[in-house]
Amino acid sequence: MQNRIDELVQQPLDWAAVLKRSWWHRIRPLTFHHVDGKPSSTMPEDVRAAFVGFVEELAERNRRLSGVLSEVSTVFEDAQIRGLVFKGPTLAEDAYGDLTLRECGDLDLLIDQQDFDRVRHVLVESGFVSCWDSEDNNRQVFACEFERPGASLDVHWDLAPGWLNYQVHFDRLWDDGVPLSAKSSFLRKLRPEDSASVLCIHGTKHWWERLRWICDVAELVNSGRITDWDRVETTAIEARCHRSVSLGLYLAGNLLDAKLPVPVSRRLAATPGIRRLGAQVRNWLQYAESSKDRRRVQERFLFRMGVCERARDRIPQIIHYLFARPHGS
């Protein structure tokens, strides 16, 4: 992959488009990391300066979010509330090996739904504002956003809308989680094998339309932190996200040369329909068609049908497609 990048940067690229695409895909720090400093790079100085500015700004944001996460950990510890951290700066450090390489927009926590009122109370007491307190808020069915100057925190009690039929069990994930720090016993981060499943659920939920989500999976695989691949498959089957996880791993290997174990790569290649779904994602990434295009909506619906684990899982998605979409879509 790096050899191909080295070849590309020597060509007369549209560097303004590279910068714009890296913004859309939320991979500006990672892009700059791989293209900067090449002896024969054709990158104009003004584009390089823009990259440097963005990268420095994003690095500062990640450091700030990391500090906020430490504060939230203390709040959860004092209140004895269990929580799981996923994505965000924790993933940057664990998967990318560098806090500054992943473009992070907010913090994400997974909690037990029955603890939400307590979580809301302690976060508001700590200076956050709950979006549910806003009159014009369009409430999600599986998460609530909390904000304060310089930081946004998404608190999830599920990872996706119920009609997607994923079965994620908080208790099991938390029991197997890793303490966020030596001082944190209530706030934990996901075990790497579980993180892979969660990242693939998230990417599939959003049709993998941003490269960052595929990069997350690839970097986690390449980090070597996943040691129990049988657990990845078993967990995915239990959570009814086996096809979503298979697709995410396939994309990471096929598009970004992630270093998957040979038996895993063979299993993915033999999974019915995965190549077709991967080709669809690749087409969307390449042409970036408007999501408002009617044909794109139909393609996305068929994509959803293709990642369903069971035929009966398609029923709630069909109902959602027919009756719950925005008017005119």
C-alpha positions as CSV (number, residue, x, y, z in Angstrom):
1,M,0.0,0.0,0.0
2,Q,2.8,2.5,0.9
3,N,4.6,1.7,-2.3
4,R,1.5,2.6,-4.3
5,I,1.1,5.9,-2.3
6,D,4.8,6.7,-3.0
7,E,4.1,6.2,-6.8
8,L,1.0,8.4,-6.7
9,V,2.6,11.4,-4.9
10,Q,5.1,11.7,-7.8
11,Q,2.3,12.2,-10.3
12,P,0.6,15.5,-11.2
13,L,-2.4,15.0,-8.8
14,D,-5.2,17.5,-8.1
15,W,-3.9,18.2,-4.6
16,A,-6.8,20.5,-3.8
17,A,-9.1,17.6,-4.5
18,V,-6.9,15.3,-2.3
19,L,-7.3,17.8,0.5
20,K,-11.0,18.0,0.0
21,R,-11.5,14.3,-0.2
22,S,-9.4,13.7,2.9
23,W,-11.7,16.2,4.7
24,W,-14.8,14.4,3.6
25,H,-13.4,11.0,4.6
26,R,-12.1,12.4,7.9
27,I,-8.6,11.2,7.3
28,R,-6.6,14.4,7.0
29,P,-3.9,13.5,9.6
30,L,-3.5,10.0,8.3
31,T,-3.3,11.2,4.7
32,F,-0.7,13.8,5.5
33,H,1.3,11.3,7.5
34,H,1.6,9.0,4.5
35,V,2.3,11.7,1.8
36,D,4.4,14.3,3.5
37,G,8.2,14.4,3.1
38,K,8.4,12.3,-0.1
39,P,11.5,13.5,-2.1
40,S,9.7,13.7,-5.4
41,S,6.2,14.7,-4.1
42,T,4.3,17.1,-6.3
43,M,2.3,18.6,-3.4
44,P,2.1,22.4,-3.7
45,E,3.3,24.4,-0.7
46,D,-0.1,26.0,-0.2
47,V,-1.8,22.6,0.1
48,R,0.9,21.4,2.4
49,A,0.4,24.5,4.6
50,A,-3.3,23.8,4.7
51,F,-2.7,20.2,5.7
52,V,-0.3,21.3,8.5
53,G,-2.8,23.7,9.8
54,F,-5.6,21.1,9.9
55,V,-3.3,18.5,11.4
56,E,-2.2,20.7,14.2
57,E,-5.7,21.8,15.0
58,L,-7.0,18.2,15.0
59,A,-4.1,17.1,17.2
60,E,-5.0,19.8,19.8
61,R,-8.7,18.7,19.6
62,N,-7.7,15.1,20.3
63,R,-5.6,16.1,23.2
64,R,-8.5,18.1,24.6
65,L,-10.9,15.2,24.1
66,S,-8.5,12.9,25.9
67,G,-8.4,15.3,28.8
68,V,-12.2,15.4,28.9
69,L,-12.4,11.6,28.8
70,S,-10.2,11.5,31.9
71,E,-12.6,13.9,33.6
72,V,-15.6,11.8,32.6
73,S,-13.8,8.7,33.9
74,T,-13.5,10.4,37.3
75,V,-17.2,11.3,37.3
76,F,-18.2,7.7,36.5
77,E,-15.9,6.4,39.1
78,D,-17.3,8.7,41.8
79,A,-20.9,7.8,40.9
80,Q,-20.0,4.1,40.4
81,I,-21.6,4.0,37.0
82,R,-20.3,1.5,34.5
83,G,-19.4,2.6,31.0
84,L,-17.5,1.5,27.9
85,V,-15.4,3.9,25.7
86,F,-15.2,3.2,22.0
87,K,-13.8,5.0,19.0
88,G,-12.4,8.5,19.7
89,P,-8.9,9.1,21.1
90,T,-8.8,5.8,22.8
91,L,-9.0,4.0,19.4
92,A,-6.4,6.5,18.0
93,E,-3.9,5.4,20.7
94,D,-4.7,1.7,20.6
95,A,-5.1,1.1,16.9
96,Y,-3.2,3.9,15.2
97,G,-0.5,4.0,17.9
98,D,-0.6,7.8,17.9
99,L,-3.2,10.1,19.4
100,T,-2.8,12.6,16.6
101,L,-3.3,10.3,13.6
102,R,-7.0,9.7,13.9
103,E,-9.5,12.6,13.2
104,C,-11.8,12.5,16.1
105,G,-15.0,14.6,16.4
106,D,-16.4,13.6,19.7
107,L,-16.3,11.0,22.5
108,D,-18.5,7.9,22.5
109,L,-19.6,5.9,25.5
110,L,-21.8,2.8,25.8
111,I,-23.8,2.4,29.0
112,D,-26.5,0.1,30.4
113,Q,-29.8,1.8,29.4
114,Q,-31.2,1.6,32.9
115,D,-28.3,3.9,34.1
116,F,-29.2,6.7,31.6
117,D,-31.0,8.9,34.1
118,R,-28.0,8.7,36.5
119,V,-25.5,9.4,33.7
120,R,-27.5,12.3,32.5
121,H,-27.6,13.8,36.0
122,V,-23.9,13.4,36.7
123,L,-22.9,14.8,33.3
124,V,-25.1,17.8,33.7
125,E,-23.7,18.4,37.1
126,S,-20.2,18.3,35.5
127,G,-21.1,21.1,33.1
128,F,-22.5,19.2,30.1
129,V,-25.7,20.2,28.5
130,S,-28.0,17.3,27.4
131,C,-29.4,17.7,23.8
132,W,-32.6,16.2,25.1
133,D,-33.2,19.4,27.0
134,S,-33.3,21.3,23.7
135,E,-36.8,22.1,22.4
136,D,-35.8,21.5,18.8
137,N,-34.0,18.2,19.5
138,N,-34.7,15.3,17.2
139,R,-34.2,12.5,19.7
140,Q,-32.3,9.4,18.6
141,V,-33.6,6.0,19.7
142,F,-30.2,4.7,20.9
143,A,-28.1,7.6,22.0
144,C,-28.1,11.1,23.5
145,E,-25.6,13.8,22.8
146,F,-24.1,15.9,25.6
147,E,-22.1,19.1,24.9
148,R,-20.0,21.6,26.6
149,P,-17.5,24.2,25.2
150,G,-14.9,22.3,23.2
151,A,-16.3,18.9,23.7
152,S,-19.1,16.7,22.5
153,L,-20.0,13.3,24.2
154,D,-22.4,10.8,22.7
155,V,-23.8,8.4,25.3
156,H,-25.2,5.2,23.7
157,W,-27.3,2.5,25.3
158,D,-27.3,0.7,22.0
159,L,-25.1,0.9,18.9
160,A,-27.8,1.2,16.2
161,P,-31.5,1.6,15.8
162,G,-33.5,-1.4,16.9
163,W,-34.8,-2.1,13.4
164,L,-31.3,-3.0,12.3
165,N,-31.6,-6.0,14.7
166,Y,-28.1,-6.1,16.1
167,Q,-28.0,-7.8,19.5
168,V,-25.2,-6.1,21.6
169,H,-25.1,-7.1,25.2
170,F,-23.6,-4.4,27.4
171,D,-22.9,-6.6,30.4
172,R,-20.8,-9.1,28.5
173,L,-18.8,-6.3,26.8
174,W,-18.2,-4.5,30.1
175,D,-17.2,-7.7,31.9
176,D,-14.6,-8.4,29.2
177,G,-13.5,-4.8,28.9
178,V,-10.1,-3.3,29.8
179,P,-9.9,-0.6,32.5
180,L,-9.3,2.8,30.9
181,S,-6.5,3.5,33.4
182,A,-5.1,2.2,36.7
183,K,-7.5,4.6,38.5
184,S,-10.6,3.6,36.5
185,S,-12.5,0.5,37.3
186,F,-16.0,1.6,36.2
187,L,-15.1,3.2,32.8
188,R,-13.5,0.6,30.5
189,K,-12.5,0.3,26.9
190,L,-13.6,-2.5,24.6
191,R,-11.5,-5.6,24.3
192,P,-9.8,-5.4,20.8
193,E,-11.8,-8.4,19.5
194,D,-15.1,-6.7,20.5
195,S,-13.9,-3.3,19.2
196,A,-13.6,-4.9,15.8
197,S,-17.3,-5.9,15.9
198,V,-18.4,-2.5,17.1
199,L,-16.4,-0.7,14.4
200,C,-17.9,-2.9,11.7
201,I,-21.4,-2.3,13.0
202,H,-20.8,1.4,12.9
203,G,-19.4,1.3,9.4
204,T,-22.2,-0.8,8.0
205,K,-24.8,1.3,9.8
206,H,-23.4,4.3,7.7
207,W,-22.9,2.3,4.5
208,W,-19.1,2.6,4.9
209,E,-19.3,5.9,3.1
210,R,-16.2,7.4,4.8
211,L,-12.8,5.8,4.5
212,R,-12.1,6.6,8.1
213,W,-14.3,3.8,9.2
214,I,-12.4,1.3,7.0
215,C,-9.1,2.8,8.2
216,D,-10.2,2.2,11.8
217,V,-10.7,-1.5,11.1
218,A,-7.5,-1.8,9.1
219,E,-5.4,0.0,11.7
220,L,-6.9,-2.1,14.5
221,V,-6.0,-5.3,12.6
222,N,-2.5,-4.1,11.8
223,S,-1.9,-3.1,15.4
224,G,-1.7,-6.8,16.3
225,R,-4.0,-6.3,19.3
226,I,-6.6,-8.8,18.0
227,T,-5.2,-12.2,19.1
228,D,-8.4,-14.3,19.3
229,W,-9.9,-14.4,15.9
230,D,-12.3,-17.2,16.9
231,R,-13.8,-14.8,19.4
232,V,-14.3,-12.2,16.8
233,E,-16.4,-14.6,14.7
234,T,-18.3,-16.0,17.7
235,T,-19.1,-12.6,19.1
236,A,-20.3,-11.4,15.7
237,I,-22.6,-14.4,15.4
238,E,-24.0,-13.8,18.8
239,A,-24.6,-10.1,18.1
240,R,-26.3,-10.9,14.7
241,C,-23.6,-8.8,13.0
242,H,-21.6,-11.6,11.4
243,R,-22.1,-10.3,7.8
244,S,-21.4,-6.7,8.9
245,V,-18.2,-7.8,10.6
246,S,-17.2,-10.0,7.6
247,L,-17.8,-7.0,5.3
248,G,-15.7,-4.6,7.4
249,L,-12.8,-7.0,7.6
250,Y,-13.1,-7.7,3.8
251,L,-13.0,-4.0,3.0
252,A,-10.0,-3.5,5.3
253,G,-8.1,-6.3,3.6
254,N,-9.2,-5.7,0.0
255,L,-9.0,-1.9,0.0
256,L,-6.3,-1.1,2.5
257,D,-4.2,-4.3,2.6
258,A,-4.9,-5.0,6.3
259,K,-2.8,-7.9,7.5
260,L,-5.5,-10.4,8.2
261,P,-4.6,-14.0,9.1
262,V,-4.7,-16.2,6.0
263,P,-7.6,-18.4,7.4
264,V,-9.6,-15.3,8.1
265,S,-9.0,-14.0,4.5
266,R,-10.1,-17.3,3.0
267,R,-13.2,-17.4,5.1
268,L,-14.1,-13.9,4.1
269,A,-13.6,-14.6,0.4
270,A,-15.9,-17.6,0.7
271,T,-18.7,-15.7,2.5
272,P,-21.7,-15.5,0.1
273,G,-22.3,-12.0,-1.2
274,I,-19.4,-10.2,0.5
275,R,-17.5,-9.5,-2.7
276,R,-20.6,-8.0,-4.2
277,L,-21.2,-5.8,-1.1
278,G,-17.6,-4.8,-1.1
279,A,-17.8,-3.8,-4.8
280,Q,-20.8,-1.7,-4.0
281,V,-19.0,0.1,-1.2
282,R,-16.0,0.7,-3.4
283,N,-18.2,2.2,-6.1
284,W,-19.8,4.6,-3.6
285,L,-16.4,5.6,-2.3
286,Q,-15.0,6.2,-5.8
287,Y,-17.9,8.2,-7.2
288,A,-19.3,9.7,-4.0
289,E,-22.8,9.9,-5.4
290,S,-25.3,12.2,-3.7
291,S,-27.2,10.4,-0.9
292,K,-30.3,12.3,-2.1
293,D,-30.2,10.6,-5.4
294,R,-33.2,8.3,-5.6
295,R,-31.1,5.5,-7.2
296,R,-28.6,5.8,-4.3
297,V,-31.5,5.4,-1.8
298,Q,-32.6,2.2,-3.5
299,E,-29.0,0.9,-3.6
300,R,-28.7,1.5,0.1
301,F,-31.9,-0.4,0.8
302,L,-30.6,-3.4,-1.2
303,F,-27.3,-3.1,0.6
304,R,-29.2,-3.3,4.0
305,M,-30.9,-6.4,2.8
306,G,-27.6,-7.9,1.8
307,V,-26.1,-7.6,5.3
308,C,-29.0,-9.1,7.1
309,E,-28.2,-12.2,9.0
310,R,-31.6,-13.9,8.6
311,A,-34.5,-13.4,6.3
312,R,-36.8,-12.3,9.1
313,D,-34.3,-9.5,10.0
314,R,-35.3,-7.8,6.8
315,I,-38.9,-7.3,7.9
316,P,-38.3,-4.3,10.3
317,Q,-35.9,-2.8,7.8
318,I,-38.5,-3.0,5.0
319,I,-41.1,-1.4,7.3
320,H,-38.6,1.4,8.2
321,Y,-37.8,1.9,4.5
322,L,-41.5,2.2,3.6
323,F,-42.8,4.3,6.4
324,A,-40.1,5.9,8.4
325,R,-37.9,7.7,5.8
326,P,-38.1,11.4,5.4
327,H,-40.8,12.6,3.0
328,G,-39.7,12.8,-0.6
329,S,-36.8,10.5,-0.2
